[in-house]
Amino acid sequence: AAADKMYIRDRFTDDPYFIDYTKKLIPYFNIIFTNELNCVHLYKFMGCANVFYLPLGVNTEIFHPLVVDRKYQSDILFVGNAFTDRVRLFDSIANYLSTRNVLIFGNWWNRLINYHLLSGKIHNSWTSPEETANYYNGAKIVLNIHRSFDDNTINYNSRKVPALSVNPRTFEISACGAFQLTDIRLDLTNQYSPEHDIATYKSDKDLIRKLEHYLNHHDERMTIAKRGLQKTLGEHTYLNRINKLVDKLFFD
């Protein structure tokens, strides 16, 4: 039970996936900052008058450009657990991924129907932030696939509150100067400029097309990655977030 409570505590930055627990805390706070844009109205409705959206940021002491060993290098990298939508997507493009130098890290990837095609590329394990940064730096393309708000894997969002905001990987990948290819969330355009400092895809077929395109266009890929790095260092570090928090508390 104690371990479960610690796990829940550590997930407070995972709105909206732990709302069933965070909602119990609303009456005890006068001010709440949430990393999920869609939770602002909800927490106000639940009784807190002062709720503000503050996206997660990046620790640049860990996530920054590095020269890494060959073992960290890949054409395509994904780091994350095998949530349902991710499993569906990877099963859909498994034949394509099987022909590329792909690395996949995370838990539960044996859920794939096409696991046999990708088993040699999958590491069913958690990686530390430091090791993750090494793999980001060694990848030509880092995939960022957001978790569905109604995923049935360790999801405490019984209200089915849709997720609009980007995950912390969005900032961490770009802070490494790595090229990122991500699905689209509504708030993405408030953080980056799609196809300028971050690349996006809209469907399974579009993802394969974009992967093939950017793997074959090194200069274009590096230009976008460099812009993403500059944008992240300028606007999305934790120092930037702290400054915004302080401004909201004391100067608004």
C-alpha positions, 0 to 999 in steps of 0.5 A: 500500500505504501508503495502504491501511495508513493507511485501515485504521489510521483505521478502528480505531474501526469494530468489527466491520467491520475485525476481520480487521486488529484481531485481529492486534494483540490479542497486543500489548496488555494492555488493549483498549477497543472500541466494539463490545459484541460484540467484548469476548468475542471479543478476550478469546477471542483472548488479551487478558484485559482488554477493555472496552466503551467506546462512541464519543462526540461532539465537541461543538465540531463537533456542536452546535446551529446556525442554518444557511442555507437551502441546508442545510435539508431535510425528510429527510437521510441522510449515509452511504455506500450500503452494501447494506442502505441501498440496499435500503431507499432503493430500497424507499421511493424513491417516497415520498422523491421527493415530499419535500425530501430530501438524501442524501450519500455514495458509491456511491448510483448503485447504486440501482435507483431512482436516477432518482427520487432523483438530484436529491437525491443528492450522491455525495460525502463531507462534512466533519464541519463541513458534516455538522453544518450539514446535521444542523442544517438537517434536520427529520428525520435518518435513521440507518441502521446498516450490516449486519455482513455487508455486502459493501462494504469489510467486513473482518469475515470472522467475521461478528460481528454488530454490537450497538452504535450508530454515532457518528452516533447521538451526533453527530445528537443533539448538534446538537439534531436529530431522529433516526429510527434503526433499532434495535440491541440496545445502543441502549436502554443509550444512549437511551430509544426514543420518548422522546429518540430515535425508531426504526423497525422496517420499511420501512413503519414508516419511512414511517409515522414519517417522515410522522407526525413531519413533521406533528407539529413540537412532538412532533418538537422535544420528542424532539430536545431530550431527545436533546440533553440526554441526549447532553450529559449522558452521551455526550461525549468528556469523559464517555468519557475519564472512564470510561476513566480510571476503568476503568484506575485505579479499578476 
